[in-house]
Amino acid sequence: MILIPGLKSLEEFHQSHRFHKKMEKYIEIQGRKIGQDFRPFIIAEIGINHEGSIQTAFEMVDAAKRAGAECVKHQTHIVEDLLKMK
């Protein structure tokens, strides 16, 4: 059996692990705590489905909000950049 340096037994490891488990961390964004002990943080994936239309992107954000999302992830890309040879 391989033990973590500084720990003498498997029981000591479990005690240490339980201690750290109680100290779970979280992040906070505008007063909203995000972490294991809090309700899930819902992110809507819009990706490139807006097809470059800012109006469509705004409509999709509104729809995501109505569906319960707390934030959205957008992305854009330029096809020519994907095709460039390096």
N, C-alpha and C positions, 0 to 999 in steps of 0.2 A: 504494500500500500504506500502511495506517495502522499505525504502531508504537506500542507502549506508551511513554509519556513516560519518558525516562531510558534506554531501550534503543536502541542504534544500529543493530541489524540483526536480521534474522529468526533468524540463528544464535544471537545473544545471547539472544533470547527463548526459543529451544528449550533452551539451556543453563540459563537461569533456571528454566524450567518443569520440567526434569529434577531440578534441585536441590530444588524445592518438592515434587515428587512423592515424593522419598525421605523427606520430613519429614511423611508422612501422620499425622494425629492420630487418636486413639481416645478413647473414654470408658471409664470403669471403674465397674462397679456391683457392689459386694460381691465384689471380686476378679476379676470376669469382664470381660475386655477386649473391647470392641466396636468394630470398625473394619474397614477394608479388608483389613488383613493378618491378620485373625482369622476363625475359623469363623463362619458365620451365626448371628445371635441370633434364635431362633424365638419369635414372639409369636402366641398363639392369639387370634383375634377371636371373642369370645363375644357382643359387642354386647348386644342386648336379647332374645336367644333364651331367656333364663331366665324371661321373661314375669313378672318381678317376684318370683319364688320364690327365696328365699335358699337353700333346700335344693337346688333345681335348679342354681343358680349354683355351689354347692359341688361338686356332682356333676360339672358341666362343667369346673371347675378340675381336679378329680382326673383326669378323662378326658384333658384337655389335657396334663397332666403325664405320664401314661402314654404319650401319643402323642409325647412328646419336646419339648413346648413348655417354654420357660424362664420365660415370664410370660404373663399373659392381659390382654386389654383388655375391660373391661366397660363398659356404659353403661346409663343409665336415662333415662327422660324422662317427663314428665307431659303427657298428651295435651292437657289444657286449656291448658297453656302454649303449645303449638304453634298453637292455634286463636285465641288472643287477638289482637284487632285493635289496631294501634298507632296 
